[in-house]
Amino acid sequence: MSRWNARTRILRVGYLLFDVSVISTVLALLILFYVYQYGGIVLNRHEDRLQLPESSLITASDGTVIRMTPLPSSGYRLTAELEEMPALLIDTFLTVEDRRFYSHQGVDYKGISRAFLKNILDMSLSEGGSSITQQLARNLYLNRDKNMLRKLNETSIAFALEQQLTKREILQLYLNQIYMGRGQYGVKAAAKRYFGVSDLKKLEIWQIATLAGIPKGPSIYNPVDNSALSKTRRNLVLKMMFNQRLITYEQMQEAMSKQYQPPAAVENGVAGVYYVDAALKEAAQITGKSVEELRTGGYTIVTGLNIKAQQALEQAVLKEASFPPDGKDQQVEAAMTIMDHRTGEVVAMIGGRDQNEGNLNRAIIDARQPGSSFKPIIDYGPALESGKFNPNSMLSDRKVAYGSYKPENLNGIYQGQVTMNTALQKSINAPAVWVLKQVGISSARQFAAKLGIVLTEEDNHLSIALGGLHNGVSPLKMAQAYSVFASGGEFNAAHMVRSITDSKGKVLYTHPSESRQVISPRTAEAMTAMLRNVVNEGTGKKAQMNRPVAGKTGTTQLDLAGVSKKANRDLWFVGYTSEWTAAVWMGFDRTNQDNYMTEGSGKAAALFSTVMSKALSDH
């Protein structure tokens, strides 16, 4: 009986072992099937992950980088082809991260075994033993959790990557994708951030070793956050490079002696927030791409920004004395655009006093009433162009009602007749409306359109003579219009973007050098002479500089019950020198009984003088 029981127990154990082996085999087959299927499914569903987002560069006219655009997830990336990288850099990363990269199919089993034994000894999951392909799989598709399922998924995706991509493609993706600390992704961005090196082939041995040591611990081994730990890690990498015969003993010793010094910060003193905003929007219109695509596509956008002019503008708006007093609950805002009327390039721009990204760009929004600064565009310019008037022509200065429209001179004085030159110099209202009536609204609108300001059907009324517009204008549009007077009647389209190049170096766009004569040189010359009188002897005296200035002030009054008639809504000055044209606007975003200005357009004229004098000091 005991012998029978023993035989029964042996059979039961045998059956159990058989069951276990069958289950284990089935489980192993299922895991194997999962590993070989999961990765391919992930790659097919997320093909876009293999196209790495890359920071774009926006540069000033002299090539100075004024903005490197951040990635959607924050941080910065500059990509490079393997051909742009020195062989020593590539070989060093392979030595440190994956020596058997070219011999395995995505998973380094020896590395995993070594890491597995170390984890058992340490009773942790600190060692991953991941190949470069596995690291790329994790970084592109997975999170950083350390568990068996994530490791299984990582392995599966690594196999799929090896099937779909070549080794060179995987290596290039890895070197461009890897996080290098301090918000830098890829070796090119890291080289630029830590060493100020843009050409990877100019990296020195010690710099290459420093970079190769970072991925193991980006937050602790980057040289900025911890130079001591970075040096220790660098020297370890240098020994590995020597052992692999990548460098000589002498080269290793020399590299170990190097001390890290952060690159000198490029302080161009320019925020350029509003300019970059406008340039990206313009580039989007040119290319048909979205602003987000341009920010993350690795483009280089060369602009017409002049560093000195932008500095002068940004520094000026920091001074409270440059502006009328703030309101009860709002700050007086300002916008200014400066353009080179000889080329059309916008050389400087600011759309508000606060230099924060995402703020309203008041320099490019057609929303403000231009007041008397519109008179040269809609009244006197068309009159001169008609050939029926000149600066000495006598204009009616009488209080006249045009139907329900009853314009008035601000001082209540009417002289009967004044010359066009005097009417513009003293900014008298009655002659401006009268001359528009003589020229005709249709002809005047056509003239304004030639200067870049297209009015709506709602603007078919005489109040446009004094700048009463349905939609309003922007400083950019006003600078564009006056630039035609400044350039002898030629129209050069205002623009920020000079050229656009893609991440491969292909030039996608170059601004065409086009100008066209839109009004007669005689009209432009006569207008310039009159506008110089405005600055020399009239309402624009505060815009005077150490060179001839032509320009016009503009003020729109506030019309609210219970508010003094002296209260103003918008202050303008638009003018030009022989080099540049500029438009200045000041006002509140929401003008009301608690937020209005009592000072006149002299503030805008003074800001023009301050900025332009400094910007043109070396001309």
C-alpha positions in Angstrom: 0.0 0.0 0.0 2.8 2.4 0.9 4.5 1.5 -2.4 1.3 2.3 -4.3 1.0 5.7 -2.5 4.6 6.5 -3.3 4.0 5.7 -7.0 0.8 7.9 -6.9 2.8 10.8 -5.4 5.5 10.5 -8.1 2.9 10.5 -10.8 1.2 13.6 -9.4 4.5 15.4 -9.2 5.2 14.3 -12.8 1.8 15.6 -14.0 2.4 18.9 -12.1 5.8 19.4 -13.6 4.3 18.6 -17.0 1.5 21.1 -16.5 4.0 23.7 -15.3 6.2 23.1 -18.3 3.3 23.4 -20.7 2.0 26.5 -19.1 5.5 28.0 -19.0 6.0 27.1 -22.7 2.6 28.7 -23.6 3.4 31.8 -21.5 6.8 32.1 -23.1 5.3 31.8 -26.6 2.7 34.4 -25.7 5.4 36.8 -24.4 7.5 36.1 -27.5 4.5 36.9 -29.7 3.8 40.0 -27.7 7.3 41.2 -28.0 7.4 40.7 -31.7 4.0 42.3 -32.3 3.6 45.2 -29.8 6.5 47.3 -31.1 5.4 47.2 -34.7 1.9 48.3 -33.7 3.3 51.2 -31.6 5.5 52.4 -34.4 2.8 52.3 -37.0 0.4 54.2 -34.8 2.9 56.9 -33.9 5.0 57.4 -37.1 5.3 61.1 -36.2 7.4 60.3 -33.2 10.3 59.6 -35.5 10.2 63.2 -36.7 11.9 65.1 -33.8 10.6 68.5 -33.1 13.5 71.0 -33.4 13.9 74.5 -32.1 13.9 77.2 -34.8 16.2 80.2 -34.8 15.1 83.8 -35.4 18.0 86.1 -36.1 18.6 89.8 -36.4 19.8 91.3 -39.7 23.4 90.9 -38.6 23.0 87.1 -37.9 22.7 87.5 -34.1 20.2 84.9 -32.7 17.5 86.8 -31.0 15.3 83.8 -30.2 15.6 80.0 -30.1 12.1 78.7 -30.0 11.2 76.3 -27.2 9.8 72.8 -27.8 6.1 72.1 -27.0 7.2 70.1 -23.9 9.7 72.9 -23.0 13.4 72.7 -23.6 15.4 73.2 -26.8 16.7 70.9 -29.6 19.0 71.5 -32.5 19.4 68.5 -34.8 22.5 67.4 -36.8 23.2 64.8 -39.4 25.8 62.2 -38.5 28.0 63.7 -41.2 28.0 66.9 -39.2 29.4 65.1 -36.1 33.0 64.2 -35.6 33.7 60.4 -35.7 35.3 60.7 -32.2 32.0 62.0 -30.8 30.0 59.1 -32.3 32.6 56.5 -31.2 32.7 57.9 -27.7 28.9 57.7 -27.2 29.0 54.1 -28.5 31.8 53.3 -26.1 30.0 54.7 -23.1 26.4 53.7 -24.0 26.4 50.6 -26.2 29.7 49.0 -27.4 27.9 46.2 -29.2 25.5 48.5 -31.0 26.4 47.3 -34.4 26.3 43.6 -33.5 23.0 43.3 -31.7 19.4 43.5 -33.1 18.1 46.1 -30.6 18.8 44.3 -27.3 22.2 43.7 -25.8 21.7 40.4 -24.0 25.2 40.5 -22.4 24.5 44.0 -21.1 21.1 43.0 -19.7 22.6 39.9 -18.0 25.3 42.1 -16.4 22.7 44.6 -15.2 20.4 41.7 -14.0 23.1 40.2 -11.8 24.0 43.7 -10.4 20.3 44.4 -9.6 20.1 41.0 -7.8 23.2 41.8 -5.8 22.0 45.4 -5.0 18.3 44.3 -4.6 17.2 47.2 -6.8 16.3 48.1 -10.4 18.9 50.7 -10.7 20.8 49.2 -13.6 18.9 49.0 -16.9 21.5 47.5 -19.3 19.6 49.2 -22.1 21.0 49.4 -25.6 21.0 52.7 -27.5 18.0 51.4 -29.5 16.2 50.6 -26.2 17.0 54.0 -24.8 15.6 55.6 -28.0 12.4 53.4 -27.7 11.9 54.5 -24.1 12.5 58.2 -24.8 10.2 58.3 -27.8 7.4 56.1 -26.7 7.4 55.2 -23.0 7.7 56.7 -19.5 10.6 56.3 -17.1 8.9 53.7 -14.8 11.1 50.7 -13.8 9.0 47.6 -14.0 8.9 44.4 -16.0 6.0 45.5 -18.4 7.8 48.7 -19.3 11.0 46.7 -20.0 9.1 44.3 -22.1 7.5 47.1 -24.1 10.9 48.7 -24.5 12.4 45.5 -25.8 9.5 45.1 -28.3 9.8 48.6 -29.6 13.5 48.3 -29.9 13.1 45.2 -32.1 10.6 47.1 -34.3 13.0 50.1 -34.6 15.8 47.8 -35.7 13.5 46.3 -38.4 12.3 49.6 -39.8 15.4 51.8 -39.5 19.1 51.4 -40.3 21.7 51.5 -37.6 22.8 54.9 -38.8 19.2 56.2 -38.7 18.8 54.9 -35.1 22.1 56.4 -34.0 21.3 59.8 -35.5 17.9 59.8 -33.9 19.4 58.9 -30.5 22.1 61.6 -30.7 19.5 64.2 -31.5 16.9 63.0 -29.1 18.8 62.3 -25.9 18.3 64.6 -23.0 21.5 66.4 -22.0 20.4 68.5 -19.0 19.5 72.1 -18.6 16.6 71.8 -21.0 18.8 70.8 -23.9 18.0 67.9 -26.2 20.6 66.4 -28.5 24.3 66.8 -28.7 24.2 69.9 -30.9 22.0 71.9 -28.5 24.2 70.7 -25.6 27.4 71.7 -27.3 25.9 75.1 -28.0 24.7 75.5 -24.4 27.7 74.2 -22.5 30.6 75.3 -24.7 29.2 77.9 -27.1 30.2 75.5 -30.0 27.8 75.5 -33.0 30.0 73.4 -35.3 30.2 70.0 -33.7 33.4 69.2 -35.6 35.2 71.9 -33.6 34.6 70.2 -30.3 37.7 69.3 -28.4 38.4 65.9 -26.8 37.6 66.9 -23.3 34.3 68.5 -24.5 33.3 65.3 -26.3 34.0 63.3 -23.1 31.9 65.7 -21.1 29.0 65.4 -23.4 29.2 61.6 -23.5 29.1 61.4 -19.7 25.9 63.4 -19.4 23.2 60.9 -20.4 23.8 58.7 -17.4 22.6 61.5 -15.1 21.7 64.7 -17.0 20.9 66.8 -13.9 24.1 65.9 -12.1 26.7 65.3 -14.8 26.1 68.4 -16.9 29.0 70.9 -16.3 26.8 73.9 -15.4 24.9 72.4 -12.5 27.8 70.4 -10.9 31.2 71.0 -12.5 33.0 68.7 -10.0 30.8 65.7 -10.6 30.9 66.4 -14.3 34.7 66.5 -14.3 34.8 63.1 -12.4 32.4 61.6 -14.9 34.4 63.2 -17.8 37.6 61.7 -16.7 36.1 58.3 -16.4 34.9 58.6 -20.0 38.4 59.7 -21.1 39.8 56.5 -19.6 37.2 54.5 -21.5 38.2 56.3 -24.7 41.8 55.5 -24.0 41.1 51.8 -23.3 39.2 51.6 -26.5 42.1 53.2 -28.3 40.1 56.2 -29.4 42.7 58.6 -28.0 46.4 58.3 -26.9 47.6 58.5 -23.4 48.9 62.0 -24.0 45.6 63.1 -25.3 43.8 61.7 -22.3 46.2 63.4 -19.9 45.8 66.7 -21.6 42.0 66.4 -21.7 41.9 65.6 -18.0 43.8 68.8 -17.2 41.1 71.0 -18.7 39.0 73.1 -16.5 35.4 73.9 -17.4 34.5 77.5 -18.0 30.9 78.3 -19.1 30.8 80.2 -22.4 30.3 83.9 -22.2 26.7 84.7 -22.4 25.6 86.4 -25.5 24.1 89.5 -24.1 22.5 91.3 -27.1 20.2 93.1 -24.7 17.2 92.5 -26.8 14.0 90.8 -25.7 12.4 91.1 -29.1 9.1 89.5 -27.9 6.8 91.5 -30.1 9.1 91.5 -33.1 9.5 87.7 -33.0 5.7 87.4 -32.7 5.1 89.5 -35.8 7.9 87.8 -37.7 6.5 84.3 -37.0 3.0 85.4 -38.1 4.5 86.8 -41.3 6.5 83.7 -41.9 3.4 81.6 -41.4 1.6 83.7 -44.1 4.6 83.2 -46.5 5.0 79.5 -46.0 1.4 78.4 -45.4 2.6 76.6 -42.2 1.2 77.3 -38.8 3.2 79.3 -36.2 3.6 76.1 -34.2 5.1 74.2 -37.1 7.5 77.1 -37.7 8.5 77.1 -34.0 9.3 73.3 -33.9 10.5 72.7 -37.4 14.2 73.7 -37.1 13.8 76.7 -39.4 16.2 79.6 -39.5 14.3 82.9 -40.0 16.5 85.9 -40.8 14.8 89.2 -40.1 15.5 92.8 -40.6 15.8 93.6 -36.9 18.5 96.1 -36.0 19.9 95.3 -32.6 20.8 98.8 -31.7 17.4 100.2 -32.7 15.5 97.4 -30.8 17.7 98.1 -27.8 16.9 101.8 -27.9 13.2 101.1 -28.2 13.1 98.5 -25.4 15.1 100.6 -23.0 13.0 103.7 -23.7 9.7 102.1 -22.8 11.1 101.0 -19.4 11.2 104.7 -18.3 7.9 105.8 -16.7 8.7 109.4 -17.4 8.3 108.7 -21.1 4.6 108.2 -20.7 1.5 110.1 -19.3 0.4 109.0 -15.8 -1.3 105.6 -15.5 -5.0 105.4 -14.9 -6.9 104.2 -11.9 -6.6 100.5 -12.8 -4.6 100.4 -16.1 -1.1 101.3 -17.3 -0.7 103.6 -20.2 0.4 101.3 -23.1 2.6 102.1 -26.1 3.5 100.6 -29.4 6.2 101.7 -31.9 7.4 100.4 -35.2 10.5 101.6 -37.0 11.1 100.6 -40.6 13.8 101.3 -43.2 11.8 103.0 -46.0 14.5 102.3 -48.5 14.0 98.5 -48.2 10.7 98.0 -46.3 12.4 96.1 -43.6 11.0 96.7 -40.1 14.2 97.3 -38.0 12.5 97.5 -34.6 9.1 96.9 -33.0 7.4 96.9 -29.6 3.8 96.1 -29.0 3.5 97.0 -25.3 5.5 98.1 -22.3 5.7 94.6 -20.7 8.1 92.2 -22.4 6.2 89.0 -21.9 5.4 86.4 -24.5 1.8 86.1 -25.5 1.0 89.7 -24.8 -1.2 91.7 -27.1 1.0 93.0 -29.9 -0.5 96.5 -30.4 2.1 97.4 -33.1 0.3 95.2 -35.7 -3.4 95.4 -34.7 -5.5 97.8 -36.7 -7.5 99.1 -33.7 -6.6 102.7 -32.9 -7.9 106.0 -34.3 -5.0 107.9 -35.8 -6.4 111.4 -35.3 -4.6 114.2 -37.1 -1.6 112.0 -38.0 -4.0 110.7 -40.7 -4.3 114.1 -42.4 -1.2 113.7 -44.7 -2.6 110.4 -45.8 -6.2 111.2 -46.5 -6.4 115.0 -46.9 -3.2 116.8 -48.0 -1.5 113.9 -49.8 -4.4 113.4 -52.2 -4.8 117.1 -52.7 -1.1 117.5 -53.7 -1.3 114.4 -56.0 -4.4 115.8 -57.7 -2.2 118.6 -59.1 -4.8 121.2 -58.1 -3.1 122.1 -54.8 0.4 122.9 -53.5 1.7 123.8 -50.0 0.9 127.5 -50.6 -2.6 126.9 -51.8 -5.2 128.8 -49.8 -7.7 126.5 -48.0 -11.0 127.5 -46.4 -10.8 127.8 -42.6 -14.5 128.4 -41.7 -16.9 126.6 -39.4 -19.0 124.7 -41.8 -21.6 121.9 -41.3 -21.5 119.1 -43.8 -24.9 117.7 -43.3 -25.0 116.3 -39.7 -21.2 116.4 -39.6 -19.9 119.6 -37.9 -16.1 119.6 -37.5 -14.6 122.2 -35.2 -11.1 123.7 -34.7 -9.9 122.8 -31.2 -9.2 126.4 -30.2 -12.5 127.7 -31.6 -10.6 130.2 -33.9 -11.3 130.4 -37.6 -9.2 132.6 -39.9 -11.2 132.4 -43.0 -8.3 131.1 -45.1 -4.9 129.6 -44.4 -2.3 128.0 -46.6 -2.1 124.2 -46.7 1.4 124.4 -45.1 -0.1 126.4 -42.2 -3.1 124.2 -41.8 -0.9 121.1 -41.5 1.7 122.8 -39.3 -0.8 124.0 -36.8 -3.1 120.9 -37.3 -6.2 123.0 -38.0 -9.3 120.8 -38.5 -11.6 122.9 -40.8 -9.2 123.1 -43.8 -8.5 119.4 -43.6 -12.2 118.5 -44.0 -12.7 121.2 -46.6 -9.9 119.9 -48.8 -11.0 116.3 -48.5 -14.4 117.5 -49.7 -12.8 119.2 -52.7 -10.7 116.2 -53.7 -13.4 113.7 -53.1 -13.6 110.8 -50.7 -13.2 108.2 -53.4 -10.0 109.7 -54.7 -8.7 110.2 -51.2 -9.4 106.5 -50.4 -7.5 105.4 -53.5 -4.5 107.5 -52.5 -4.5 106.0 -49.0 -4.7 102.5 -50.6 -1.5 103.3 -52.6 0.2 103.9 -49.2 -1.0 100.6 -47.8 -4.1 101.7 -45.9 -7.3 100.2 -47.4 -10.4 101.7 -45.9 -13.8 100.0 -45.6 -17.2 101.0 -47.0 -18.1 102.3 -43.5 -15.4 104.9 -44.0 -17.2 106.7 -46.8 -17.7 109.9 -44.8 -15.9 113.2 -44.2 -14.9 112.4 -40.6 -12.0 110.3 -42.0 -10.4 113.7 -42.7 -9.6 113.9 -39.0 -8.7 110.3 -38.5 -12.2 108.9 -37.6 -12.0 105.4 -39.0 -14.3 102.5 -38.7 -11.6 99.9 -37.8 -8.6 102.0 -36.9 -5.0 101.5 -37.9 -1.8 100.1 -36.4 1.6 101.7 -35.9 2.9 99.3 -38.6 0.4 100.5 -41.1 1.1 104.2 -40.3 4.8 103.7 -40.6 4.2 102.0 -43.9 2.1 104.9 -45.2 4.6 107.6 -44.2 7.5 105.6 -45.6 6.1 106.4 -49.1 6.6 110.1 -48.5 10.1 109.4 -47.1 11.2 107.4 -50.1 10.2 109.9 -52.8 6.9 108.2 -53.6 8.1 104.7 -53.8 6.3 101.9 -51.9 8.4 99.2 -50.3 6.2 96.7 -48.5 6.9 96.6 -44.7 8.2 93.2 -43.7 10.1 91.5 -40.9 11.2 88.4 -42.7 14.3 88.6 -44.9 14.7 84.8 -45.6 13.6 81.4 -44.3 15.7 78.3 -44.4 14.6 74.8 -43.4 16.5 72.4 -41.1 18.4 70.9 -44.0 19.7 74.3 -45.1 17.4 74.7 -48.1 16.3 78.3 -48.7 12.5 78.3 -48.8 12.0 82.1 -49.1 13.9 85.2 -49.8 12.1 88.5 -49.7 12.0 90.0 -53.2 13.7 93.3 -53.6 10.7 95.1 -55.1 9.7 98.8 -55.0 7.2 100.6 -57.1 6.4 104.3 -57.6 2.9 104.8 -56.3 2.7 108.6 -55.9 4.7 111.3 -57.7 8.1 112.4 -56.4 6.7 116.0 -56.4 3.9 115.0 -54.0 6.4 113.2 -51.7 8.8 116.1 -51.8 6.1 118.7 -51.0 4.7 116.6 -48.2 8.2 116.1 -46.7 8.8 119.9 -46.7 5.5 120.5 -45.0 6.0 117.8 -42.4 9.4 119.2 -41.6 7.7 122.5 -40.8 5.4 120.6 -38.4 8.4 119.4 -36.5 10.5 122.6 -36.7 7.7 125.1 -35.9 4.4 123.3 -35.3 2.8 120.6 -33.1 5.7 118.2 -33.5 8.6 120.2 -32.0 9.3 117.6 -29.4 10.3 115.2 -32.1 13.3 117.3 -33.1 16.7 115.6 -33.4 20.2 116.4 -34.5 19.1 115.8 -38.1 16.1 116.8 -40.2 12.8 115.2 -39.1 9.5 115.2 -40.9 6.4 114.1 -39.1 2.9 114.7 -37.7 1.3 114.4 -34.3 -2.2 113.0 -33.8 -4.6 113.1 -30.9 -8.1 111.6 -30.5 -10.2 113.0 -27.7 -12.4 111.2 -25.3 -16.1 111.6 -25.6 -17.6 110.3 -22.4 -20.2 111.9 -20.1 -18.7 113.5 -17.0 -15.1 113.5 -18.4 -13.2 116.7 -19.2 -12.9 117.7 -22.8 -9.2 117.7 -22.4 -9.2 114.0 -21.9 -7.5 112.1 -24.7 -7.9 108.5 -25.9 -4.9 108.1 -28.4 -1.6 109.9 -28.8 0.4 109.6 -32.0 3.5 110.7 -33.7 4.5 109.4 -37.1 7.6 110.7 -38.8 10.9 110.0 -40.6 14.5 110.9 -41.1 16.4 110.3 -44.3 17.1 106.8 -43.0 14.1 105.4 -41.2 10.4 105.9 -40.7 8.7 105.3 -37.3 5.2 105.4 -35.8 4.5 105.8 -32.1 1.1 105.3 -30.3 0.2 105.7 -26.7 -3.0 105.0 -24.9 -5.1 102.7 -22.7 -6.3 99.3 -23.9 -9.8 100.2 -22.5 -10.3 104.0 -22.3 -13.0 104.9 -19.8 -13.8 107.4 -17.1 -11.1 106.0 -14.9 -8.4 105.5 -17.5 -7.7 108.4 -19.9 -4.8 110.8 -20.7 -4.7 114.5 -20.1 -1.4 115.1 -21.8 -1.1 115.6 -25.5 0.8 114.0 -28.4 4.0 115.7 -27.4 4.7 112.6 -25.3 4.6 110.5 -28.4 6.8 112.9 -30.3 9.3 113.0 -27.5 9.5 109.2 -27.4 10.1 109.2 -31.2 13.0 111.6 -30.7 14.5 109.6 -27.8 14.4 106.3 -29.6 15.4 107.5 -33.0 18.3 109.6 -31.7 19.8 106.7 -29.9 19.1 104.2 -32.7 20.7 106.4 -35.4 23.6 107.7 -33.3 26.1 105.9 -35.4 24.6 106.8 -38.8 
